[in-house]
Amino acid sequence: GAVVSQHPSWVICKSGTSVKIECRSLDFQATTMFWYRQFPKQSLMLMATSNEGSKATYEQGVEKDKFLINHASLTLSTLTVTSAHPEDSSFYICSARVPTGYNEQFFGPGTRLTVL
Amino acid sequence: AQSVTQPDIHITVSEGASLELRCNYSYGATPYLFWYVQSPGQGLQLLLKYFSGDTLVQGIKGFEAEFKRSQSSFNLRKPSVHWSDAAEYFCAVASPLGGYQKVTFGTGTKLQVIP
């Protein structure tokens, strides 16, 4: 099956610094990837849709200058949390869409971000 | 408004008992339907999915789900629960609007299994 990886799996950073999270499709090319955020004991909320070679589409209420998304290749999308603050601490999960058949998405294992 | 609802926030069952987790959706046309499981601090694991065809879907770990169009439901079932099934379960839908690209998750049901 399609495999999606994320790196790092967890990161701790100081308030005010920026953190980059990578999402890779390992055995398929993904023109579209998605970024989700999950607060403790809550569900996953879609943050943005990342399209290869074009600007990401952000969901309402998500600050695009805060959460920079780059989808520079067909196998890699990155999410950069800029000037991170403690309220950005969360579990970030990416998914990649297989561009055939039912457009199924495969999810990465997630990245736990803790901002001190 | 389009939505996916998991009415049970928390369910407790005895090991060996049967399980049913409820999921209802509100979409004009039939969406794609999924069930995921998430253990604490872990990512999502796909249990099963429904795109079309047979309305009874078999998944991994002995789970199954039945799509009922008339009830707009996709309930997850397991005949005999094991202690290792304790986790959070999410129902998710991919809306036909926009080509099934966006996946919306329910609020989740936390399953506790008691000996």
gemmi code that builds the backbone of each chain (N, CA, C; Angstrom):
import gemmi

chains = {
    "A": [
        ("GLY", (0.816, -1.202, 0.000), (0.000, 0.000, 0.000), (0.848, 1.250, 0.000)),
        ("ALA", (0.198, 2.379, -0.210), (0.892, 3.661, -0.242), (1.374, 4.046, 1.143)),
        ("VAL", (2.597, 4.520, 1.217), (3.206, 4.868, 2.501), (3.548, 6.343, 2.526)),
        ("VAL", (3.187, 6.978, 3.633), (3.499, 8.390, 3.839), (4.305, 8.511, 5.128)),
        ("SER", (5.398, 9.244, 5.051), (6.224, 9.433, 6.238), (6.228, 10.893, 6.645)),
        ("GLN", (6.528, 11.144, 7.899), (6.672, 12.494, 8.410), (7.952, 12.577, 9.229)),
        ("HIS", (8.565, 13.751, 9.148), (9.775, 13.958, 9.927), (9.824, 15.401, 10.397)),
        ("PRO", (10.113, 15.653, 11.656), (10.392, 14.648, 12.682), (9.099, 14.070, 13.253)),
        ("SER", (9.219, 13.063, 14.065), (8.035, 12.499, 14.713), (7.654, 13.339, 15.930)),
        ("TRP", (8.631, 13.986, 16.522), (8.317, 14.907, 17.600), (9.393, 15.994, 17.640)),
        ("VAL", (9.010, 17.171, 18.075), (9.956, 18.285, 18.155), (9.547, 19.201, 19.300)),
        ("ILE", (10.551, 19.670, 20.003), (10.364, 20.642, 21.068), (11.163, 21.880, 20.694)),
        ("CYS", (10.534, 23.024, 20.770), (11.252, 24.246, 20.394), (10.890, 25.371, 21.355)),
        ("LYS", (11.691, 26.407, 21.304), (11.446, 27.569, 22.137), (10.472, 28.512, 21.449)),
        ("SER", (9.748, 29.238, 22.224), (8.800, 30.210, 21.694), (9.539, 31.238, 20.837)),
        ("GLY", (8.980, 31.533, 19.675), (9.586, 32.508, 18.782), (10.410, 31.906, 17.662)),
        ("THR", (10.736, 30.650, 17.777), (11.498, 29.985, 16.715), (10.562, 29.391, 15.682)),
        ("SER", (11.143, 28.989, 14.552), (10.356, 28.362, 13.490), (10.690, 26.883, 13.400)),
        ("VAL", (9.706, 26.113, 13.037), (9.862, 24.662, 12.959), (9.339, 24.165, 11.621)),
        ("LYS", (10.105, 23.301, 10.984), (9.699, 22.744, 9.701), (9.378, 21.267, 9.862)),
        ("ILE", (8.252, 20.869, 9.307), (7.826, 19.470, 9.333), (7.728, 18.979, 7.891)),
        ("GLU", (8.289, 17.824, 7.634), (8.278, 17.263, 6.284), (7.273, 16.121, 6.171)),
        ("CYS", (6.642, 16.067, 5.022), (5.713, 14.994, 4.708), (6.123, 14.416, 3.356)),
        ("ARG", (6.391, 13.124, 3.320), (6.852, 12.479, 2.094), (5.980, 11.293, 1.708)),
        ("SER", (5.658, 11.218, 0.439), (5.032, 10.001, -0.077), (6.171, 9.116, -0.574)),
        ("LEU", (6.287, 7.930, -0.014), (7.489, 7.121, -0.243), (7.417, 6.269, -1.507)),
        ("ASP", (6.244, 5.848, -1.893), (6.176, 4.919, -3.025), (5.151, 5.344, -4.063)),
        ("PHE", (4.792, 6.620, -4.043), (3.910, 7.125, -5.087), (4.092, 8.630, -5.187)),
        ("GLN", (3.641, 9.172, -6.279), (3.720, 10.614, -6.471), (2.389, 11.248, -6.085)),
        ("ALA", (2.470, 12.298, -5.343), (1.263, 12.934, -4.822), (1.211, 14.392, -5.265)),
        ("THR", (0.313, 14.689, -6.167), (0.162, 16.079, -6.573), (-0.547, 16.891, -5.500)),
        ("THR", (-1.263, 16.202, -4.642), (-1.995, 16.893, -3.583), (-1.715, 16.245, -2.235)),
        ("MET", (-1.358, 17.081, -1.287), (-1.172, 16.638, 0.089), (-1.999, 17.533, 0.992)),
        ("PHE", (-2.275, 17.064, 2.169), (-3.118, 17.785, 3.106), (-2.441, 17.839, 4.466)),
        ("TRP", (-2.678, 18.937, 5.157), (-2.149, 19.088, 6.517), (-3.309, 19.235, 7.495)),
        ("TYR", (-3.236, 18.439, 8.569), (-4.247, 18.447, 9.610), (-3.584, 18.798, 10.944)),
        ("ARG", (-4.430, 19.258, 11.844), (-3.962, 19.592, 13.178), (-4.906, 18.928, 14.170)),
        ("GLN", (-4.334, 18.390, 15.223), (-5.149, 17.734, 16.234), (-4.719, 18.208, 17.614)),
        ("PHE", (-5.619, 18.898, 18.307), (-5.366, 19.282, 19.684), (-5.671, 18.093, 20.588)),
        ("PRO", (-5.086, 18.089, 21.787), (-5.306, 16.961, 22.705), (-6.783, 16.673, 22.913)),
        ("LYS", (-7.106, 15.419, 22.817), (-8.460, 14.926, 23.060), (-9.484, 15.507, 22.075)),
        ("GLN", (-9.012, 15.941, 20.924), (-9.925, 16.474, 19.924), (-9.722, 15.759, 18.592)),
        ("SER", (-10.573, 16.108, 17.649), (-10.498, 15.475, 16.344), (-9.478, 16.194, 15.454)),
        ("LEU", (-9.304, 15.661, 14.274), (-8.399, 16.272, 13.311), (-9.132, 17.361, 12.535)),
        ("MET", (-8.457, 18.476, 12.368), (-9.033, 19.576, 11.611), (-8.128, 19.866, 10.420)),
        ("LEU", (-8.712, 19.937, 9.248), (-7.949, 20.241, 8.054), (-7.451, 21.678, 8.114)),
        ("MET", (-6.142, 21.841, 7.913), (-5.557, 23.174, 7.908), (-5.448, 23.723, 6.488)),
        ("ALA", (-4.929, 22.887, 5.608), (-4.662, 23.382, 4.263), (-4.476, 22.234, 3.293)),
        ("THR", (-4.695, 22.568, 2.040), (-4.457, 21.639, 0.937), (-3.233, 22.125, 0.192)),
        ("SER", (-2.291, 21.219, 0.014), (-1.018, 21.551, -0.604), (-0.968, 20.956, -2.001)),
        ("ASN", (-0.794, 21.799, -2.987), (-0.737, 21.349, -4.377), (0.650, 21.563, -4.944)),
        ("GLU", (1.181, 20.537, -5.565), (2.527, 20.609, -6.123), (2.624, 21.727, -7.147)),
        ("GLY", (3.600, 22.580, -6.938), (3.867, 23.643, -7.896), (2.965, 24.854, -7.803)),
        ("SER", (2.102, 24.898, -6.831), (1.233, 26.066, -6.681), (1.032, 26.379, -5.209)),
        ("LYS", (0.370, 27.489, -4.959), (0.163, 27.907, -3.579), (-0.830, 26.992, -2.878)),
        ("ALA", (-0.620, 26.865, -1.588), (-1.537, 26.050, -0.801), (-2.864, 26.777, -0.610)),
        ("THR", (-3.885, 25.992, -0.392), (-5.204, 26.533, -0.095), (-5.486, 26.309, 1.378)),
        ("TYR", (-5.705, 27.393, 2.105), (-5.880, 27.307, 3.545), (-7.369, 27.300, 3.914)),
        ("GLU", (-7.670, 26.576, 4.964), (-9.041, 26.583, 5.475), (-9.292, 27.883, 6.240)),
        ("GLN", (-10.544, 28.186, 6.357), (-10.921, 29.418, 7.046), (-10.396, 29.401, 8.475)),
        ("GLY", (-9.793, 30.507, 8.866), (-9.288, 30.633, 10.222), (-7.851, 30.217, 10.399)),
        ("VAL", (-7.243, 29.650, 9.395), (-5.840, 29.241, 9.472), (-4.971, 30.350, 8.895)),
        ("GLU", (-3.995, 30.808, 9.674), (-3.145, 31.912, 9.235), (-2.081, 31.411, 8.265)),
        ("LYS", (-2.162, 31.830, 7.027), (-1.223, 31.347, 6.026), (0.191, 31.868, 6.246)),
        ("ASP", (0.325, 33.030, 6.896), (1.660, 33.560, 7.177), (2.280, 32.885, 8.392)),
        ("LYS", (1.468, 32.244, 9.165), (1.924, 31.532, 10.333), (2.329, 30.098, 9.973)),
        ("PHE", (1.552, 29.501, 9.134), (1.779, 28.115, 8.725), (2.105, 28.097, 7.228)),
        ("LEU", (3.412, 28.117, 6.952), (3.859, 28.169, 5.565), (3.945, 26.758, 4.998)),
        ("ILE", (3.334, 26.572, 3.853), (3.329, 25.259, 3.217), (4.006, 25.368, 1.856)),
        ("ASN", (4.908, 24.422, 1.633), (5.619, 24.344, 0.358), (5.528, 22.930, -0.181)),
        ("HIS", (5.114, 22.824, -1.419), (4.978, 21.492, -2.041), (5.823, 21.521, -3.314)),
        ("ALA", (7.113, 21.436, -3.118), (8.055, 21.684, -4.205), (8.253, 20.498, -5.140)),
        ("SER", (7.892, 19.316, -4.682), (8.057, 18.147, -5.542), (6.852, 17.226, -5.383)),
        ("LEU", (6.782, 16.228, -6.208), (5.639, 15.320, -6.181), (5.671, 14.347, -5.014)),
        ("THR", (6.730, 14.393, -4.224), (6.813, 13.477, -3.085), (7.068, 14.183, -1.765)),
        ("LEU", (7.115, 15.507, -1.777), (7.456, 16.209, -0.549), (6.634, 17.475, -0.380)),
        ("SER", (6.036, 17.589, 0.796), (5.386, 18.826, 1.213), (5.933, 19.182, 2.587)),
        ("THR", (6.156, 20.466, 2.817), (6.652, 20.887, 4.120), (5.714, 21.905, 4.742)),
        ("LEU", (5.606, 21.819, 6.053), (4.832, 22.769, 6.841), (5.801, 23.448, 7.787)),
        ("THR", (5.894, 24.765, 7.695), (6.749, 25.527, 8.602), (5.878, 26.360, 9.524)),
        ("VAL", (6.034, 26.110, 10.800), (5.333, 26.906, 11.799), (6.271, 28.049, 12.166)),
        ("THR", (5.914, 29.253, 11.777), (6.793, 30.391, 11.989), (6.497, 31.066, 13.327)),
        ("SER", (7.562, 31.550, 13.951), (7.436, 32.233, 15.242), (6.468, 31.472, 16.148)),
        ("ALA", (6.848, 30.262, 16.428), (5.946, 29.369, 17.172), (5.695, 29.875, 18.589)),
        ("HIS", (4.495, 29.666, 19.055), (4.109, 30.004, 20.423), (3.489, 28.780, 21.081)),
        ("PRO", (3.399, 28.769, 22.385), (2.862, 27.588, 23.075), (1.497, 27.141, 22.559)),
        ("GLU", (0.692, 28.070, 22.108), (-0.633, 27.678, 21.610), (-0.568, 26.923, 20.275)),
        ("ASP", (0.622, 26.923, 19.656), (0.808, 26.137, 18.423), (1.142, 24.684, 18.721)),
        ("SER", (1.386, 24.397, 19.983), (1.673, 23.009, 20.369), (0.490, 22.140, 19.990)),
        ("SER", (0.786, 21.090, 19.244), (-0.297, 20.255, 18.730), (0.303, 19.038, 18.039)),
        ("PHE", (-0.569, 18.193, 17.549), (-0.172, 17.040, 16.763), (-0.520, 17.366, 15.316)),
        ("TYR", (0.469, 17.374, 14.445), (0.271, 17.722, 13.044), (0.385, 16.456, 12.201)),
        ("ILE", (-0.628, 16.215, 11.395), (-0.664, 15.015, 10.567), (-0.839, 15.419, 9.107)),
        ("CYS", (-0.069, 14.807, 8.249), (-0.235, 15.078, 6.825), (-0.838, 13.857, 6.138)),
        ("SER", (-1.389, 14.086, 4.984), (-1.869, 12.977, 4.163), (-1.525, 13.289, 2.709)),
        ("ALA", (-1.442, 12.246, 1.920), (-1.149, 12.399, 0.503), (-2.212, 11.662, -0.292)),
        ("ARG", (-2.648, 12.298, -1.355), (-3.719, 11.719, -2.163), (-3.146, 10.935, -3.327)),
        ("VAL", (-3.627, 9.702, -3.455), (-3.231, 8.887, -4.605), (-4.077, 9.341, -5.785)),
        ("PRO", (-3.460, 9.818, -6.844), (-4.223, 10.454, -7.924), (-4.864, 9.491, -8.906)),
        ("THR", (-5.363, 8.395, -8.415), (-6.038, 7.431, -9.275), (-7.244, 6.887, -8.549)),
        ("GLY", (-8.120, 6.275, -9.295), (-9.248, 5.596, -8.680), (-10.101, 6.502, -7.830)),
        ("TYR", (-10.157, 6.222, -6.564), (-11.030, 6.936, -5.657), (-10.375, 8.124, -4.954)),
        ("ASN", (-9.236, 8.558, -5.435), (-8.548, 9.704, -4.815), (-8.319, 9.493, -3.338)),
        ("GLU", (-8.004, 8.286, -2.978), (-7.856, 7.967, -1.571), (-6.653, 8.669, -0.956)),
        ("GLN", (-6.777, 9.076, 0.303), (-5.683, 9.702, 1.031), (-5.038, 8.700, 1.983)),
        ("PHE", (-3.727, 8.803, 2.069), (-2.974, 7.994, 3.017), (-2.294, 8.934, 4.006)),
        ("PHE", (-2.376, 8.575, 5.277), (-1.932, 9.474, 6.324), (-0.539, 9.136, 6.829)),
        ("GLY", (0.189, 10.178, 7.169), (1.468, 10.001, 7.826), (1.273, 9.706, 9.305)),
        ("PRO", (2.350, 9.389, 10.006), (2.263, 9.007, 11.419), (2.108, 10.189, 12.367)),
        ("GLY", (2.261, 11.393, 11.855), (2.078, 12.563, 12.701), (3.370, 13.090, 13.298)),
        ("THR", (3.333, 14.372, 13.657), (4.453, 15.055, 14.319), (3.915, 15.778, 15.537)),
        ("ARG", (4.496, 15.468, 16.663), (4.100, 16.120, 17.906), (4.979, 17.349, 18.110)),
        ("LEU", (4.368, 18.531, 18.106), (5.106, 19.781, 18.311), (4.789, 20.317, 19.704)),
        ("THR", (5.843, 20.577, 20.454), (5.702, 21.211, 21.764), (6.522, 22.495, 21.759)),
        ("VAL", (5.856, 23.599, 22.021), (6.529, 24.899, 22.055), (6.603, 25.361, 23.505)),
        ("LEU", (7.818, 25.603, 23.952), (8.011, 25.985, 25.365), (7.950, 27.491, 25.552)),
    ],
    "B": [
        ("ALA", (-26.187, 21.915, 6.757), (-24.736, 21.952, 6.643), (-24.186, 20.521, 6.573)),
        ("GLN", (-23.110, 20.368, 5.824), (-22.506, 19.051, 5.706), (-21.714, 18.750, 6.963)),
        ("SER", (-21.897, 17.533, 7.464), (-21.206, 17.188, 8.701), (-21.134, 15.685, 8.872)),
        ("VAL", (-20.277, 15.275, 9.785), (-20.204, 13.876, 10.191), (-20.279, 13.846, 11.704)),
        ("THR", (-21.118, 13.003, 12.230), (-21.415, 12.986, 13.653), (-21.132, 11.631, 14.266)),
        ("GLN", (-20.407, 11.659, 15.356), (-20.236, 10.469, 16.186), (-20.893, 10.805, 17.523)),
        ("PRO", (-22.073, 10.286, 17.757), (-22.833, 10.727, 18.922), (-22.283, 10.266, 20.266)),
        ("ASP", (-21.465, 9.237, 20.246), (-20.926, 8.709, 21.496), (-19.501, 9.188, 21.694)),
        ("ILE", (-19.274, 9.977, 22.726), (-17.933, 10.485, 22.993), (-17.075, 9.399, 23.629)),
        ("HIS", (-17.704, 8.621, 24.507), (-16.965, 7.626, 25.276), (-17.842, 6.384, 25.420)),
        ("ILE", (-17.262, 5.225, 25.142), (-17.973, 3.959, 25.304), (-17.102, 2.989, 26.081)),
        ("THR", (-17.725, 2.298, 27.007), (-17.016, 1.282, 27.783), (-17.683, -0.072, 27.549)),
        ("VAL", (-16.883, -1.043, 27.186), (-17.400, -2.399, 26.983), (-16.495, -3.390, 27.700)),
        ("SER", (-17.063, -4.526, 28.020), (-16.285, -5.600, 28.637), (-15.563, -6.386, 27.554)),
        ("GLU", (-14.394, -6.874, 27.896), (-13.651, -7.693, 26.944), (-14.485, -8.906, 26.570)),
        ("GLY", (-14.548, -9.178, 25.266), (-15.356, -10.281, 24.777), (-16.752, -9.888, 24.356)),
        ("ALA", (-17.193, -8.723, 24.773), (-18.520, -8.252, 24.390), (-18.471, -7.680, 22.974)),
        ("SER", (-19.664, -7.526, 22.415), (-19.739, -6.950, 21.072), (-19.687, -5.429, 21.159)),
        ("LEU", (-19.368, -4.824, 20.022), (-19.187, -3.378, 19.977), (-19.864, -2.810, 18.741)),
        ("GLU", (-20.501, -1.668, 18.923), (-20.984, -0.907, 17.786), (-20.731, 0.566, 18.045)),
        ("LEU", (-20.006, 1.200, 17.142), (-19.759, 2.632, 17.218), (-20.546, 3.306, 16.103)),
        ("ARG", (-21.230, 4.363, 16.475), (-22.136, 4.997, 15.525), (-21.493, 6.160, 14.774)),
        ("CYS", (-21.922, 6.306, 13.531), (-21.467, 7.403, 12.689), (-22.601, 7.776, 11.749)),
        ("ASN", (-22.928, 9.046, 11.749), (-23.934, 9.550, 10.828), (-23.353, 10.710, 10.043)),
        ("TYR", (-23.786, 10.851, 8.811), (-23.287, 11.937, 7.996), (-24.466, 12.704, 7.416)),
        ("SER", (-24.156, 13.921, 7.048), (-25.177, 14.781, 6.468), (-24.612, 15.397, 5.203)),
        ("TYR", (-24.817, 14.723, 4.091), (-24.347, 15.195, 2.803), (-25.431, 14.918, 1.773)),
        ("GLY", (-25.458, 15.725, 0.747), (-26.494, 15.570, -0.266), (-26.362, 14.268, -1.025)),
        ("ALA", (-25.147, 13.904, -1.341), (-24.895, 12.660, -2.055), (-24.030, 11.774, -1.176)),
        ("THR", (-23.974, 10.514, -1.506), (-23.206, 9.586, -0.678), (-21.719, 9.909, -0.757)),
        ("PRO", (-21.119, 10.182, 0.396), (-19.674, 10.442, 0.394), (-18.903, 9.131, 0.467)),
        ("TYR", (-17.602, 9.233, 0.349), (-16.757, 8.101, 0.699), (-16.679, 8.069, 2.220)),
        ("LEU", (-16.618, 6.879, 2.785), (-16.694, 6.734, 4.233), (-15.536, 5.908, 4.755)),
        ("PHE", (-15.016, 6.306, 5.894), (-13.837, 5.662, 6.458), (-13.994, 5.533, 7.975)),
        ("TRP", (-13.319, 4.537, 8.514), (-13.114, 4.439, 9.950), (-11.615, 4.306, 10.215)),
        ("TYR", (-11.140, 5.132, 11.153), (-9.742, 5.099, 11.565), (-9.680, 4.838, 13.065)),
        ("VAL", (-8.559, 4.264, 13.483), (-8.305, 4.085, 14.907), (-6.998, 4.792, 15.246)),
        ("GLN", (-6.985, 5.375, 16.429), (-5.794, 6.096, 16.883), (-5.505, 5.736, 18.332)),
        ("SER", (-4.346, 5.173, 18.560), (-3.904, 4.912, 19.920), (-3.249, 6.172, 20.469)),
        ("PRO", (-3.181, 6.324, 21.788), (-2.637, 7.553, 22.373), (-1.263, 7.903, 21.830)),
        ("GLY", (-1.123, 9.137, 21.375), (0.156, 9.614, 20.875), (0.571, 9.056, 19.534)),
        ("GLN", (-0.324, 8.335, 18.905), (0.013, 7.699, 17.625), (-0.756, 8.321, 16.462)),
        ("GLY", (-0.375, 7.913, 15.263), (-1.081, 8.379, 14.080), (-2.340, 7.579, 13.837)),
        ("LEU", (-2.909, 7.760, 12.669), (-4.152, 7.096, 12.311), (-3.884, 5.782, 11.601)),
        ("GLN", (-4.697, 4.802, 11.923), (-4.650, 3.546, 11.192), (-6.016, 3.318, 10.554)),
        ("LEU", (-6.026, 3.081, 9.264), (-7.274, 2.847, 8.553), (-7.809, 1.458, 8.888)),
        ("LEU", (-9.046, 1.416, 9.362), (-9.686, 0.131, 9.655), (-10.431, -0.409, 8.437)),
        ("LEU", (-11.180, 0.472, 7.794), (-11.928, 0.066, 6.612), (-12.446, 1.304, 5.896)),
        ("LYS", (-12.944, 1.066, 4.692), (-13.414, 2.168, 3.863), (-14.548, 1.701, 2.976)),
        ("TYR", (-15.395, 2.653, 2.595), (-16.484, 2.366, 1.674), (-16.477, 3.418, 0.577)),
        ("PHE", (-16.437, 2.932, -0.659), (-16.541, 3.831, -1.807), (-17.861, 3.589, -2.538)),
        ("SER", (-18.142, 2.338, -2.797), (-19.372, 1.968, -3.498), (-19.515, 0.461, -3.412)),
        ("GLY", (-20.651, -0.049, -3.910), (-20.825, -1.492, -3.982), (-21.406, -2.083, -2.717)),
        ("ASP", (-20.911, -3.240, -2.343), (-21.425, -3.974, -1.187), (-21.443, -3.077, 0.047)),
        ("THR", (-22.595, -3.010, 0.677), (-22.735, -2.075, 1.797), (-22.145, -2.598, 3.100)),
        ("LEU", (-21.811, -3.858, 3.160), (-21.148, -4.413, 4.340), (-19.666, -4.542, 4.021)),
        ("VAL", (-18.881, -3.820, 4.783), (-17.455, -3.727, 4.491), (-16.660, -4.424, 5.591)),
        ("GLN", (-15.750, -5.256, 5.188), (-14.884, -5.928, 6.153), (-13.564, -5.165, 6.252)),
        ("GLY", (-13.057, -5.059, 7.469), (-11.805, -4.345, 7.654), (-10.783, -5.200, 8.375)),
        ("ILE", (-9.786, -4.538, 8.893), (-8.733, -5.236, 9.617), (-9.139, -5.427, 11.074)),
        ("LYS", (-8.430, -6.305, 11.749), (-8.614, -6.535, 13.191), (-10.018, -7.024, 13.533)),
        ("GLY", (-10.710, -7.631, 12.585), (-12.028, -8.178, 12.862), (-13.163, -7.179, 12.841)),
        ("PHE", (-12.908, -5.962, 12.405), (-13.947, -4.934, 12.331), (-14.713, -5.009, 11.016)),
        ("GLU", (-15.966, -4.595, 11.081), (-16.775, -4.439, 9.890), (-17.653, -3.206, 10.060)),
        ("ALA", (-18.150, -2.700, 8.959), (-19.055, -1.556, 9.012), (-20.108, -1.728, 7.937)),
        ("GLU", (-21.276, -1.195, 8.210), (-22.376, -1.301, 7.265), (-22.857, 0.080, 6.870)),
        ("PHE", (-22.874, 0.328, 5.586), (-23.389, 1.575, 5.042), (-24.890, 1.435, 4.858)),
        ("LYS", (-25.626, 2.341, 5.477), (-27.081, 2.358, 5.331), (-27.490, 3.720, 4.769)),
        ("ARG", (-27.796, 3.726, 3.506), (-28.127, 4.974, 2.837), (-29.357, 5.627, 3.455)),
        ("SER", (-30.366, 4.830, 3.767), (-31.623, 5.374, 4.278), (-31.438, 6.064, 5.627)),
        ("GLN", (-30.430, 5.637, 6.363), (-30.176, 6.219, 7.679), (-28.957, 7.141, 7.683)),
        ("SER", (-28.328, 7.295, 6.534), (-27.103, 8.103, 6.441), (-26.121, 7.695, 7.535)),
        ("SER", (-25.939, 6.390, 7.649), (-25.077, 5.902, 8.724), (-24.007, 4.963, 8.191)),
        ("PHE", (-22.957, 4.848, 8.968), (-21.838, 3.943, 8.637), (-21.281, 3.484, 9.973)),
        ("ASN", (-22.005, 2.595, 10.633), (-21.632, 2.159, 11.970), (-20.577, 1.059, 11.938)),
        ("LEU", (-19.672, 1.151, 12.875), (-18.565, 0.194, 12.992), (-18.936, -0.876, 14.006)),
        ("ARG", (-18.633, -2.111, 13.689), (-18.986, -3.208, 14.595), (-17.825, -4.181, 14.758)),
        ("LYS", (-17.836, -4.839, 15.907), (-16.907, -5.942, 16.140), (-17.609, -6.926, 17.065)),
        ("PRO", (-17.628, -8.194, 16.742), (-18.402, -9.157, 17.531), (-17.828, -9.436, 18.912)),
        ("SER", (-16.506, -9.337, 19.048), (-15.887, -9.646, 20.335), (-14.676, -8.740, 20.527)),
        ("VAL", (-14.781, -7.857, 21.492), (-13.744, -6.845, 21.692), (-12.581, -7.412, 22.513)),
        ("HIS", (-11.390, -7.012, 22.136), (-10.175, -7.403, 22.843), (-9.633, -6.183, 23.573)),
        ("TRP", (-8.887, -6.430, 24.643), (-8.367, -5.301, 25.423), (-7.518, -4.359, 24.559)),
        ("SER", (-6.873, -4.919, 23.549), (-6.020, -4.100, 22.688), (-6.819, -3.175, 21.769)),
        ("ASP", (-8.134, -3.335, 21.752), (-8.965, -2.445, 20.932), (-9.209, -1.099, 21.601)),
        ("ALA", (-8.818, -0.960, 22.847), (-9.006, 0.318, 23.535), (-8.218, 1.404, 22.812)),
        ("ALA", (-8.910, 2.423, 22.351), (-8.298, 3.485, 21.539), (-9.377, 4.506, 21.206)),
        ("GLU", (-9.002, 5.467, 20.384), (-9.969, 6.447, 19.887), (-10.296, 6.083, 18.453)),
        ("TYR", (-11.578, 6.146, 18.127), (-12.039, 5.758, 16.798), (-12.670, 6.971, 16.111)),
        ("PHE", (-12.242, 7.188, 14.886), (-12.747, 8.318, 14.122), (-13.440, 7.840, 12.859)),
        ("CYS", (-14.639, 8.342, 12.657), (-15.332, 8.175, 11.395), (-14.958, 9.370, 10.525)),
        ("ALA", (-14.778, 9.151, 9.258), (-14.401, 10.241, 8.367), (-15.129, 10.107, 7.045)),
        ("VAL", (-15.380, 11.238, 6.424), (-16.064, 11.237, 5.134), (-15.308, 12.108, 4.147)),
        ("ALA", (-15.337, 11.695, 2.902), (-14.806, 12.511, 1.815), (-15.998, 12.938, 0.982)),
        ("SER", (-16.226, 14.223, 0.932), (-17.426, 14.763, 0.299), (-17.357, 14.671, -1.222)),
        ("PRO", (-18.488, 14.354, -1.839), (-18.515, 14.366, -3.300), (-18.325, 15.771, -3.875)),
        ("LEU", (-18.612, 16.789, -3.055), (-18.359, 18.145, -3.516), (-16.850, 18.364, -3.560)),
        ("GLY", (-16.353, 18.831, -4.634), (-14.921, 19.012, -4.758), (-14.198, 17.729, -5.097)),
        ("GLY", (-14.919, 16.755, -5.597), (-14.257, 15.546, -6.076), (-13.713, 14.628, -5.001)),
        ("TYR", (-14.338, 14.618, -3.855), (-13.937, 13.713, -2.768), (-12.523, 13.999, -2.260)),
        ("GLN", (-12.043, 15.213, -2.444), (-10.666, 15.493, -2.060), (-10.518, 15.757, -0.569)),
        ("LYS", (-11.494, 16.457, 0.009), (-11.346, 16.826, 1.419), (-11.976, 15.776, 2.314)),
        ("VAL", (-11.241, 15.424, 3.354), (-11.737, 14.461, 4.332), (-12.108, 15.206, 5.609)),
        ("THR", (-13.309, 14.970, 6.080), (-13.771, 15.571, 7.325), (-13.926, 14.485, 8.369)),
        ("PHE", (-13.390, 14.748, 9.531), (-13.415, 13.758, 10.602), (-14.526, 14.060, 11.606)),
        ("GLY", (-15.092, 12.992, 12.138), (-15.990, 13.144, 13.263), (-15.196, 13.478, 14.513)),
        ("THR", (-15.907, 13.708, 15.590), (-15.259, 14.132, 16.824), (-14.612, 12.988, 17.585)),
        ("GLY", (-14.859, 11.774, 17.148), (-14.190, 10.633, 17.750), (-14.987, 9.984, 18.868)),
        ("THR", (-14.766, 8.696, 19.043), (-15.334, 7.943, 20.155), (-14.204, 7.213, 20.855)),
        ("LYS", (-14.081, 7.478, 22.125), (-13.033, 6.812, 22.904), (-13.580, 5.511, 23.462)),
        ("LEU", (-12.905, 4.430, 23.143), (-13.340, 3.112, 23.592), (-12.488, 2.641, 24.766)),
        ("GLN", (-13.158, 2.317, 25.831), (-12.494, 1.726, 26.987), (-12.943, 0.282, 27.102)),
        ("VAL", (-12.002, -0.612, 27.327), (-12.311, -2.038, 27.455), (-11.957, -2.470, 28.864)),
        ("ILE", (-12.932, -3.035, 29.544), (-12.690, -3.487, 30.914), (-12.632, -5.015, 30.956)),
        ("PRO", (-11.808, -5.535, 31.857), (-11.618, -6.993, 31.910), (-12.906, -7.711, 32.306)),
    ],
}
model = gemmi.Model(1)
for chain_id, residues in chains.items():
    chain = gemmi.Chain(chain_id)
    for i, (resn, *xyz) in enumerate(residues, 1):
        res = gemmi.Residue()
        res.name, res.seqid = resn, gemmi.SeqId(i, " ")
        for name, pos in zip(("N", "CA", "C"), xyz):
            atom = gemmi.Atom()
            atom.name, atom.element = name, gemmi.Element(name[0])
            atom.pos, atom.b_iso = gemmi.Position(*pos), 0.0
            res.add_atom(atom)
        chain.add_residue(res)
    model.add_chain(chain)
structure = gemmi.Structure()
structure.add_model(model)
structure.setup_entities()
